[in-house]
Amino acid sequence: MTYPDMILYIFQANVARDEAARVEERRGVIEFHVVTNSIKRRPLRQTMMWLIGLQNVFSHQLPRMPKEYITRLVFDPKHKCLTLIKDNRVIGGICFRMFPTQGFTEIVFCAVSSNEQVKGYGTHLMNHLKDYHIKHNVTHFLTFADEFAIGYFKKQGFSKEIKLSKTAYGGYIKDYEGATLMGCELNPRIQYTEFSNVIRKQRDIIAKLIESKRDSLQKVYPGLTCFKEGVTMIPLENIPGLMEAGYKPTNDKLDKIKELSADPDQLYTSLKTILQHVKGHSNSWPFREPVAVDEAPDYYDHIRFPMDLRTMSERLRNRYYLNKRLFIADLNRMVTNCRSYNSPETEYYKCANIIEKFFQVKMKEAGLMDKGTL
């Protein structure tokens, strides 16, 4: 990949995932409503139906939380709920409690129905919550995230470094054992539900700038002819253009040379065995075949370099894996794609974590994992 192409890929890979959800909202396919229970006046029937629907979503998607506790907070008048409505039913939402005098809001529950989790709804839901709070002059979020939710909140701009003074929230929010406190500071100048449009425009501008400078940035060197003359190996720094592209020799150079000279048949046998073990694992089912477009229509819009176990098997048969690094890179790309496209609370994301650890163990058992990797 050339340098200009790499820059474009970085921007494309980081475009907000709520684009499809935002389009659906404009078309009226989905709706967002902030609702709350009340003891001063009788809530509307529609409000109660939405709260009940959201309580069901939280109870199903957050099995570790007691249902009684979820019900109590969802229907507590001190708490509000941002509901995501599709086809007149609740498919997700966020339960939160605002502390305006302290300048922050505590996010208590956040979930989207499992069959609706790969459409960018989670991101768009959080963006709506951010816009809602900016209108109410509250610019800090706090939440206690469990191990499966940390990844999601990081993608939404949350961090373990809390910028809000502890005196502002100490004694106001409940401390959850085994969870990580995370915070997010909002920028009042940003309209978060439209932020992806800004990113896209910036990407388009940079793409045009790169295209205008492509000729000066991209230089094609002639191919190497030394191998036709019987040379079997040359130092990497002798390859024309490699140093100009930023290559710097490292201390493990000799190890790489040794790896390239390893027995190819022995490497093929080892990689074939490892791949068979991975394919046979009970949690490898999401990766055995390429992602089907009818199951995830926007998958290839977000994932530019897809990878799966069937493709890896074909590459292995074609002797593509001349060294272990190519093999490791493909499997790492496969699990990274999965984590990038799916939310941390989904089964796909959890399978990616399990398969990655299993793969590393098998590589180590075969003596193919570099020291210090695990």
C-alpha positions as CSV (number, residue, x, y, z in Angstrom):
1,M,0.0,0.0,0.0
2,T,1.4,3.4,-1.0
3,Y,1.6,6.2,1.6
4,P,-1.3,8.2,0.1
5,D,-3.4,5.1,0.0
6,M,-2.5,4.4,3.7
7,I,-3.7,7.9,4.7
8,L,-7.0,7.4,2.9
9,Y,-7.4,4.0,4.6
10,I,-6.9,5.5,8.0
11,F,-9.6,8.1,7.4
12,Q,-12.0,5.6,6.0
13,A,-11.5,3.2,8.8
14,N,-12.3,5.9,11.4
15,V,-15.4,7.3,9.8
16,A,-18.2,7.3,12.4
17,R,-20.2,4.1,12.3
18,D,-23.5,5.8,13.0
19,E,-23.9,6.9,9.3
20,A,-26.5,4.2,8.5
21,A,-28.4,4.9,11.7
22,R,-28.4,8.6,10.9
23,V,-29.9,8.0,7.4
24,E,-32.5,5.7,9.0
25,E,-33.5,8.4,11.4
26,R,-33.9,11.0,8.6
27,R,-36.2,8.5,6.8
28,G,-38.2,7.9,9.9
29,V,-37.2,4.3,10.3
30,I,-35.9,4.9,13.9
31,E,-36.8,7.5,16.5
32,F,-35.2,8.8,19.7
33,H,-37.2,9.9,22.8
34,V,-36.2,11.0,26.3
35,V,-38.8,9.7,28.7
36,T,-39.1,9.4,32.5
37,N,-41.6,8.3,35.1
38,S,-43.3,10.8,37.3
39,I,-45.0,10.8,40.7
40,K,-46.4,14.3,40.3
41,R,-48.6,13.5,37.3
42,R,-49.7,10.4,35.6
43,P,-47.3,9.5,32.8
44,L,-48.7,9.0,29.3
45,R,-49.5,5.4,28.3
46,Q,-46.9,5.6,25.5
47,T,-44.2,6.6,28.0
48,M,-44.9,3.7,30.3
49,M,-44.9,1.3,27.3
50,W,-41.5,2.6,26.2
51,L,-40.1,2.3,29.8
52,I,-41.4,-1.3,30.0
53,G,-39.8,-2.1,26.6
54,L,-36.5,-0.6,27.7
55,Q,-36.6,-2.5,31.0
56,N,-37.0,-5.7,28.9
57,V,-34.0,-4.8,26.7
58,F,-31.8,-4.0,29.7
59,S,-32.8,-7.2,31.5
60,H,-32.0,-9.3,28.4
61,Q,-28.8,-7.6,27.4
62,L,-27.4,-7.1,30.9
63,P,-27.9,-10.6,32.5
64,R,-25.4,-9.8,35.3
65,M,-27.7,-7.0,36.6
66,P,-30.6,-8.1,38.9
67,K,-33.9,-7.5,37.1
68,E,-35.3,-5.9,40.2
69,Y,-32.5,-3.3,40.3
70,I,-33.0,-2.5,36.6
71,T,-36.7,-2.1,37.0
72,R,-36.2,0.2,40.1
73,L,-33.9,2.6,38.2
74,V,-35.7,2.6,34.9
75,F,-38.9,3.6,36.7
76,D,-37.3,5.9,39.2
77,P,-38.5,9.5,38.6
78,K,-34.9,10.8,39.3
79,H,-33.7,8.8,36.3
80,K,-34.3,9.5,32.6
81,C,-34.2,7.2,29.7
82,L,-33.2,7.9,26.1
83,T,-35.1,5.3,24.1
84,L,-34.4,4.0,20.6
85,I,-37.7,3.2,18.8
86,K,-38.0,1.1,15.6
87,D,-41.2,-0.3,14.2
88,N,-43.1,1.0,17.3
89,R,-40.9,-1.0,19.7
90,V,-38.0,-0.3,21.9
91,I,-34.7,-1.8,20.6
92,G,-32.3,0.1,22.8
93,G,-31.6,2.9,25.1
94,I,-29.6,4.6,27.8
95,C,-30.8,5.0,31.4
96,F,-29.1,8.0,33.1
97,R,-29.3,10.4,36.1
98,M,-28.5,14.0,35.7
99,F,-26.8,16.0,38.5
100,P,-27.0,19.6,37.0
101,T,-25.6,21.3,40.1
102,Q,-22.5,19.1,40.0
103,G,-22.1,19.4,36.2
104,F,-22.3,15.7,35.3
105,T,-24.6,12.9,34.4
106,E,-24.2,9.2,35.5
107,I,-24.9,6.7,32.7
108,V,-26.4,3.7,34.5
109,F,-27.5,1.3,31.7
110,C,-26.7,1.3,28.0
111,A,-27.8,-1.5,25.6
112,V,-29.1,-2.3,22.2
113,S,-31.0,-5.5,21.3
114,S,-28.6,-8.2,20.1
115,N,-30.2,-8.5,16.7
116,E,-29.8,-4.8,16.1
117,Q,-26.2,-4.3,17.2
118,V,-24.2,-4.1,14.0
119,K,-26.0,-1.1,12.5
120,G,-24.3,1.8,14.3
121,Y,-27.3,2.3,16.6
122,G,-25.1,2.3,19.8
123,T,-22.9,5.1,18.5
124,H,-25.9,7.2,17.3
125,L,-27.7,6.6,20.6
126,M,-24.7,8.0,22.5
127,N,-24.4,10.9,20.1
128,H,-28.1,11.8,20.8
129,L,-27.4,11.7,24.5
130,K,-24.4,14.0,24.1
131,D,-26.5,16.6,22.1
132,Y,-29.3,16.4,24.7
133,H,-26.8,17.2,27.5
134,I,-25.2,20.0,25.7
135,K,-28.6,21.7,25.4
136,H,-29.0,21.3,29.2
137,N,-25.5,22.7,29.9
138,V,-24.1,19.4,31.3
139,T,-20.7,18.6,29.8
140,H,-19.5,15.5,31.7
141,F,-20.5,11.9,31.6
142,L,-19.5,9.3,34.2
143,T,-20.2,5.5,34.1
144,F,-19.0,2.3,35.6
145,A,-18.2,-0.1,32.8
146,D,-17.6,-3.8,33.1
147,E,-15.0,-5.6,31.1
148,F,-17.3,-6.1,28.1
149,A,-18.4,-2.5,27.9
150,I,-15.0,-0.7,28.2
151,G,-14.3,-1.1,24.4
152,Y,-17.7,0.4,23.5
153,F,-17.3,3.4,25.8
154,K,-13.7,4.0,24.5
155,K,-15.1,4.3,21.0
156,Q,-17.6,6.9,22.3
157,G,-14.9,9.1,23.7
158,F,-14.8,7.8,27.3
159,S,-11.5,7.5,29.1
160,K,-10.3,6.0,32.5
161,E,-8.7,9.4,33.1
162,I,-11.5,11.4,34.8
163,K,-11.3,15.1,34.1
164,L,-14.1,16.0,36.5
165,S,-12.9,16.8,40.1
166,K,-13.7,13.9,42.5
167,T,-15.3,16.4,44.9
168,A,-18.0,17.0,42.2
169,Y,-19.1,13.4,42.0
170,G,-17.9,11.8,45.2
171,G,-20.9,10.6,47.2
172,Y,-23.3,11.1,44.3
173,I,-22.8,8.0,42.3
174,K,-22.8,4.3,43.3
175,D,-19.5,2.5,43.1
176,Y,-19.8,-0.9,41.3
177,E,-17.4,-3.6,42.4
178,G,-15.4,-5.1,39.5
179,A,-16.3,-2.2,37.2
180,T,-14.1,0.6,35.8
181,L,-15.0,4.2,36.3
182,M,-14.9,6.1,32.9
183,G,-15.6,9.6,32.0
184,C,-16.3,11.7,28.9
185,E,-16.1,15.5,28.6
186,L,-18.4,17.0,25.9
187,N,-17.4,19.9,23.6
188,P,-20.4,22.3,23.5
189,R,-19.3,23.5,20.0
190,I,-19.9,20.1,18.5
191,Q,-23.2,18.7,17.3
192,Y,-22.4,15.0,17.8
193,T,-25.2,13.5,15.8
194,E,-23.8,15.3,12.7
195,F,-20.1,14.9,13.6
196,S,-19.6,12.1,11.0
197,N,-20.5,14.6,8.2
198,V,-17.7,16.9,9.4
199,I,-15.2,14.0,9.4
200,R,-16.3,13.0,5.9
201,K,-15.8,16.5,4.6
202,Q,-12.3,16.6,6.1
203,R,-11.5,13.2,4.7
204,D,-12.7,14.3,1.2
205,I,-10.5,17.5,1.4
206,I,-7.4,15.5,2.5
207,A,-8.1,12.9,-0.3
208,K,-8.1,15.7,-2.8
209,L,-4.9,17.1,-1.4
210,I,-3.3,13.7,-1.5
211,E,-4.4,13.1,-5.1
212,S,-2.9,16.5,-6.1
213,K,0.4,15.5,-4.6
214,R,0.3,11.8,-5.5
215,D,2.9,12.1,-8.3
216,S,5.4,13.8,-6.0
217,L,4.8,11.4,-3.1
218,Q,4.7,8.1,-5.1
219,K,7.8,7.0,-6.8
220,V,8.1,3.6,-8.5
221,Y,11.5,1.9,-8.4
222,P,12.5,-0.7,-11.0
223,G,12.3,-4.4,-9.9
224,L,15.3,-6.2,-8.5
225,T,17.2,-8.3,-11.0
226,C,19.8,-9.8,-8.7
227,F,17.7,-12.9,-7.9
228,K,17.7,-13.9,-11.6
229,E,21.5,-13.9,-11.3
230,G,21.5,-16.5,-8.5
231,V,21.3,-14.3,-5.4
232,T,19.0,-15.8,-2.8
233,M,19.0,-13.1,-0.1
234,I,19.9,-9.4,0.2
235,P,19.8,-7.0,3.2
236,L,16.4,-5.2,3.3
237,E,18.1,-1.8,3.4
238,N,19.5,-2.5,-0.1
239,I,16.1,-2.6,-1.6
240,P,15.6,0.7,-3.5
241,G,13.1,3.0,-1.9
242,L,12.7,1.0,1.4
243,M,14.8,3.4,3.5
244,E,13.0,6.4,1.9
245,A,9.7,4.9,3.0
246,G,10.8,4.9,6.6
247,Y,12.3,1.5,7.1
248,K,14.8,1.2,10.0
249,P,16.8,-2.0,10.7
250,T,16.1,-3.4,14.2
251,N,17.9,-5.7,16.6
252,D,15.8,-8.7,15.6
253,K,17.0,-8.5,12.0
254,L,19.1,-11.7,12.3
255,D,16.1,-13.5,13.7
256,K,14.0,-12.5,10.7
257,I,16.7,-13.8,8.3
258,K,16.8,-17.0,10.2
259,E,13.0,-17.3,9.9
260,L,13.1,-16.8,6.1
261,S,15.6,-19.6,5.7
262,A,13.5,-22.1,7.7
263,D,12.3,-25.3,6.2
264,P,9.1,-24.3,4.2
265,D,7.6,-27.8,4.3
266,Q,7.9,-27.9,8.1
267,L,6.4,-24.5,8.4
268,Y,3.5,-25.5,6.1
269,T,2.8,-28.6,8.3
270,S,2.9,-26.6,11.5
271,L,0.6,-23.8,10.2
272,K,-1.8,-26.3,8.7
273,T,-2.1,-28.1,12.1
274,I,-2.7,-24.8,13.9
275,L,-5.3,-23.6,11.4
276,Q,-7.2,-26.9,11.8
277,H,-7.3,-26.4,15.6
278,V,-8.6,-22.9,15.2
279,K,-11.3,-23.9,12.7
280,G,-12.3,-26.7,15.0
281,H,-12.8,-24.5,18.0
282,S,-16.4,-24.0,19.1
283,N,-16.0,-20.2,19.1
284,S,-14.6,-20.0,15.5
285,W,-18.0,-20.1,13.9
286,P,-18.2,-16.3,13.0
287,F,-14.9,-16.6,11.1
288,R,-15.2,-19.8,9.1
289,E,-16.6,-18.1,6.0
290,P,-16.4,-14.6,4.6
291,V,-19.0,-12.2,6.0
292,A,-22.2,-12.4,4.0
293,V,-23.5,-9.1,2.6
294,D,-27.1,-10.1,3.2
295,E,-26.3,-10.5,6.9
296,A,-24.3,-7.3,7.3
297,P,-25.0,-5.0,4.3
298,D,-22.5,-2.3,5.4
299,Y,-19.7,-4.6,6.5
300,Y,-17.5,-4.0,3.5
301,D,-18.1,-0.3,3.7
302,H,-16.3,-0.3,7.1
303,I,-13.9,-3.2,6.6
304,R,-11.6,-2.6,3.7
305,F,-9.4,-5.6,4.2
306,P,-11.6,-8.6,5.2
307,M,-10.2,-11.9,6.4
308,D,-11.6,-15.3,7.4
309,L,-10.5,-18.8,8.0
310,R,-11.6,-20.1,4.6
311,T,-9.4,-17.5,2.9
312,M,-6.5,-18.4,5.2
313,S,-6.9,-22.0,4.3
314,E,-6.8,-21.2,0.6
315,R,-3.7,-19.1,1.1
316,L,-2.1,-21.9,3.0
317,R,-2.8,-24.3,0.2
318,N,-1.3,-21.9,-2.3
319,R,1.9,-21.5,-0.2
320,Y,1.2,-17.9,0.4
321,Y,2.6,-18.0,4.0
322,L,6.3,-18.0,3.3
323,N,6.9,-17.1,7.0
324,K,4.9,-17.1,10.2
325,R,4.5,-13.3,10.3
326,L,2.2,-13.4,7.3
327,F,0.1,-16.1,9.0
328,I,0.0,-14.1,12.3
329,A,-0.9,-10.9,10.4
330,D,-3.9,-12.5,8.7
331,L,-5.4,-13.9,11.8
332,N,-4.8,-10.7,13.7
333,R,-6.5,-8.8,10.9
334,M,-9.5,-11.2,11.2
335,V,-10.0,-10.6,14.9
336,T,-9.3,-6.9,14.6
337,N,-11.9,-6.5,11.9
338,C,-14.4,-8.3,14.1
339,R,-13.7,-6.0,17.1
340,S,-13.8,-2.9,14.8
341,Y,-17.2,-3.7,13.3
342,N,-18.9,-5.2,16.3
343,S,-19.7,-3.8,19.8
344,P,-17.9,-5.3,22.8
345,E,-21.0,-6.8,24.2
346,T,-21.8,-8.9,21.1
347,E,-21.1,-12.6,20.8
348,Y,-18.9,-11.9,17.7
349,Y,-16.6,-9.6,19.8
350,K,-16.3,-12.2,22.6
351,C,-15.5,-15.0,20.1
352,A,-12.8,-12.8,18.6
353,N,-11.1,-12.5,22.1
354,I,-11.4,-16.2,22.7
355,I,-10.0,-17.2,19.3
356,E,-7.1,-14.8,19.5
357,K,-6.0,-16.2,22.9
358,F,-6.5,-19.8,21.6
359,F,-4.4,-19.0,18.5
360,Q,-1.6,-17.5,20.5
361,V,-1.5,-20.6,22.7
362,K,-1.3,-22.9,19.7
363,M,1.4,-20.8,18.1
364,K,3.4,-20.9,21.3
365,E,3.0,-24.7,21.6
366,A,4.4,-25.0,18.1
367,G,7.3,-22.8,18.9
368,L,6.2,-20.1,16.4
369,M,5.3,-17.3,18.8
370,D,8.0,-14.7,19.5
371,K,9.2,-14.3,23.1
372,G,7.2,-11.9,25.1
373,T,4.2,-11.9,22.8
374,L,1.9,-13.6,25.4
